[in-house]
């Protein structure tokens, strides 16, 4: 007798499946298929095999984008793993008025990235507030928005500033689950605040730190808005601050967009992102064993 | 009741695939190049960021058309300026392009190549004589025969300068630079006198600058770019000199027209291109600058200033070709262009309109002076941006120019590389 499946669970799942299929699965498969074609915005194009992938190996902008996206991970992820944890420890205590600080630190998270980007552009402009202060104290103006490396660092600082509150909330939830007795026992044994942090808090929130590392590294590798807003649509001086996702946007959009080539770039971004996740999770597993 | 597994698989597949069948090309449904039939039916008309300031004007135009042609209905859509090209490309790829679309020549070129723009030389040749010949030709695409949009309004503008900054630098504010050589000399002096704090220009040279300097932008056939000739190299070499001296703003490599406009408003930059529209801005946002504003002609070595052209395209796949062509013509005819020009600082592209006293008689105000001067220069103005010059090409040129200014490449190397990249992109456009 043939096995039958019950109908009702599928009916419940159908709306979700439809939405996921149309807006997740289809675009993904479509991107994968397009990456093997020379499709352009208004021209369907034909199958070109691995040509797009071969071309990007010789594309200077691809390597610039890969370098910047990788640097973004190296610059942003350690800060986003450690600083929100320290911030969470500070605001964890139930003292009068602490809710105000928790909300204040969370405010950048809910602010629109466009608004945040514009504010930082005004602050870091050659005639902005930061440069005026630097000039007042005799340091002189710094080209935060005109120097290739300072621009990238400035964008990283904005990413960290905007992400602090979000990851702080995640850490607050994790810290609430750390048994108070462990801290008390460590204190009885004579451990000071730093030692208690290293021997009790860090091991207790280690899996949360891994989660934060994984989430922030994926977000950092896919960074677009901060760099786009601060470095401009051309990606900074001579495009030297272009990230991979900016390159995808620049290459694949508009009436003359090279959809096939941009899709190949997207496939590379996807592959690196998956590899990153696997790497972080594997490192976590190795630590556990 | 239980259902067989295979039925589920089929249902799931259909559920995934069916909604997607709505995506992709809209197919070839509709579309005729014959505009001679009865003007009737429902059409859509898309403008480019005009609703905010000109809602009543366009509602009046639509009402007037519907009254003139009973049986027609025009649905007016306006899209924001930001991402306009992306919106058109999404509509074009999805088969939902409106029947009548506000475009610029560089947007028309890929649409015409994809067969989505109606050839007006075939469908609306009788209207050709109503427009300035140069304006009619502005929507022709190298490699294709035909004209793919009605010319709409034209725009050009003078060069504004800050008289007090000129005076502080020991320059005569009554004698602004007229030639490129004078511009470069004055800019270097301004940078020197201000200790590098005041730049004269805020933008790196664009393709229009190369055109105004007299550099041939493309070969005669329009099949390859040519702005890497000796003249082009000379212009870029001069800009490098300005950049090194602080006469070109240090943030010029990442500047946008908006950011350089802001620098001019704050007195960080002494000269900036603009239009008559900007005078109102200066009055509101920087009254002290407005008192010191100087207005001079665009600097050009060719004797022809740069102009921007707007057009109105008819979707070749429209189901109501006669109505769409009639409406595109109605919006751009002499009467409507003239009434639009009186509402905003733009210039009509219809033959004879620029001879109207509105564009020839001064009343002593700066606004009129700019308008009359601009209208006069438009008679011989050139749209220097090649219609095939895409956004990707603009970025390629900008990046190579930046490398030259930073000293990473020589001006010659930079322009050779820019031409190579643009030629490659041109080939990929097909």
Interface residues (C-beta under 8 A of the other chain):
Chain A: X2 X3 X4 X5 X6 X7 X10 X14 X17 X18 X21 X22 X25 X26 X38 X40 X41 X42 X43 X44 X125 X126 X127 X143 X145 X146 X151 X231 X232 X233 X234 X235 X236 X237 X238 X239 X250 X251 X253 X254 X255 X256 X257 X258
Chain B: X1 X2 X3 X4 X5 X8 X11 X12 X15 X16 X19 X20 X23 X25 X85 X86 X88 X89 X92 X93 X107 X110 X111 X113 X114 X116 X250 X251 X253 X254 X255 X256 X266 X268 X390 X391 X392 X395 X398 X399 X400 X402 X403 X406 X408 X425 X428 X429 X430
